[in-house]
Amino acid sequence: MTRTLVSLLACLVVAPAVAQPPPLNVAQPFRMLREYLELSDTQVAAIVQGIADYARFAFEKQQRMAQVQAEIADWTAKETLDPMALGLRYVEIEAICRQLRDRSADLEKANVALLTEPQKTKLAMLDEARKLAPVIAEAQAVRLLGSPFAAVQAIPASRISGDFSTISGAILGFPFPVGGCPAPVNIIRDPFPRGRVFGAGPGNQ
């Protein structure tokens, strides 16, 4: 069971922070996840549309947040501080953050609602596998599991003694590549491949 959960980690992807609204059209998004969950074209189209809608919403909120932060800088630079003016702007930033969190949670619920019961069961397995990520990283760091890197930094002998609690947490816990030994490409794949077009309807693969 553990081996199965570990293998499922390859399907986990993290959506990058949105700096600007992404294009609506993307070809073959999150291919591994599509195959694992056996998503239909209709489900994929709905998920992509929801993500695009959220991206536009988030972009508008981020623009406003940047404006408010600039206003805070201006008010802070004044010789006499205005607690009311500053407080209102800090409250607005927090309100924007809450709106983004709520909208993101709503999007997740909407996407899960698109899934069939068998697909939800598989998704739950992914969630269980995700919880093992820190343990897997430590197992890779101490060479109990293979690392995605071609070579991994060794733990300096001077840092190891009979009392293993003295080993630096910065050394143990995550595998780091050795300088000059690049990591293989596509260890974690972008769920939305660049420069490719996803059609408006089912059948465009």
N, C-alpha and C positions, 0 to 999 in steps of 0.2 A: 504493500500500500504506500509506504514512504517513498519507494522508488518511483511509483506512478506520480505522486505529488511533486517530487523533485523534477521529473521530466516535464510537468505541466508549466513550470516556471518560464520555459521558453516562450510560452504564449502570452506572458504578461507584458504589457506595453504601457508606457507612460506618455500621455499626451503632452507635448511641449507647451510652455507658456505662450500665450497669444500676444504677439507684438502688433499685429495688424490683422484685419479680417482675412482669413484664408479664402482662396477661391472655392466656389461650390463644387467644381468639377474635379474629381480625383479618381484615378483608375485603380481598381483592385485594392481598396484600402484594407488594412489589417488582415492580410491573406491568411496567416497562420491561425488567427482567431476565428476567421470565417470557416476554415476547414475543421477546426476543433469543435466548434459549436454547430457546424452545419447550417450556417445562416443562409436564408433565402435572399435572392436579389431584392425582394421587397423590404425585408428586414434591414439589409445593409443600406438601402436608399433612405429609409426612415432614420436610421442612426446617423448617417452622414448629414442629412438635412438638420437634425436636431443639434449636432455639433456645430454646424455652420451658423445656425440661428444663435446658439450660445456665444459663439466667437464674436459675432457682430455686437451682441449685447455687451459682452465683456470689453470689447474694444471701445465702445462709447463710454462705458463707465471708467475705463482706464484713462481716457482722454480727460474726462471731468476731474478725476483724481489728480492728474498731473497739474491741471489748472489750479485746483484748490491748494496743492502743495506749493505752487509758485506764489499764491496769495499768502500762504502762511509764512513763506520766506520773506516776503515784502513787509508783512506786519511785524515779524520778529526783528527786522532790521531797523524799525522805527525807534527813536530815542525813548518814547513813552509807550509801554506795552498796553494793549487793549485786551483785557481778559475775555470780554464778550466776543470780540471779533475773532480772536484766536480759538476760543472754545467752540464757537459755531462751526468753524472750518474743521476742527478735529472731529467733531461729532459727525459732520457730513462724510468725512473719510471713513469713519467706522460704519456709518450707515451703508455706504457703497460696498464695503467689504462684506457686510451681512447680506446685502442683496445678491452679490456674486456667489456667496456660499449657498444661499437658498436656491438660486437658479441652478447651480451645479447639482445640488441634491435632487431637485425636481427632474433634471435631465437624466440623472442616473435611474430614478424611479421609472421614468417614461421608457427608457431603453430596456430595462429589465422586464417591463410589462409587455414588450414586443416578443419576448421569448416564450417558447413552448415549455411545458413542464420538464421534458427530458433535457432541454437546453439549460433550464434553470439548475437542474441537478449537476450538469457539467460545470456551470458557472460557480456553483458552491464548491466544487472540487478545486477550482482555480483559487478561490478565496482561501481555502485551507492551505494550498501550496504557497500562497503569498506569505502566510504567517511563518513559514519555514525559511524565508529569505535570509534573515540575520544568522540563523543557525548554519545554513549552507555556506554563507560567506566566511564564517569562522572555520568551518570544516575545510574550505579551500585554503584559508590562510595557514592552517597547520598541516596542509598536504594530506588530508584524509580523503578529499575529493579533488578531482582534476580542476584546474583553473582555466578560464577562457584565455588567459594570457600565455604567450609562448614561453615566457620565463617569469618566475615570481621571485621577488626579493626574499633573501634568506633572513632569518632572525639572527642578528649579531650574537655571537657566542658570549660576548661580554654582558649581554642583557639577560642571559639565562642563568639561573642559579637554582639551588634546591628549593627555594621558595618561589614558586611560579607566579605568585601574586605580584612579584616585582617586575614582570614583563610588561612593557608599555602597551597600553590599550591601542595606541596609535600604530603599533607594529602588528599586534595580533588583532584580528577581527575582519580585515578586508584584504584581499590579494591585490598587490600593487605591481605593475609591470616594471621590469628592470630597464633602466635607461638604455636606449639603443635597440631594445627588443619590442617593436611595436605590437600592439594587440591586433588580432585579426579583425577585419572589417565586419560590420553587421552583427556584432555581439548582441546588441539590442537594436531591433529594426524599427525604423520610423513607420508608424501605422499608416501614414499617408505618403506613398512614394512621390518624390518630386517630379515635376515635368510630365505627369501622366494624367490622362483625362478619364474621369468616371462619368459614364453616360447618364442622361436624365432618367432613364427607365431601365427595367430589368432586361437582361440579355446582353448588356455591354460588359464584357469580361476582359 
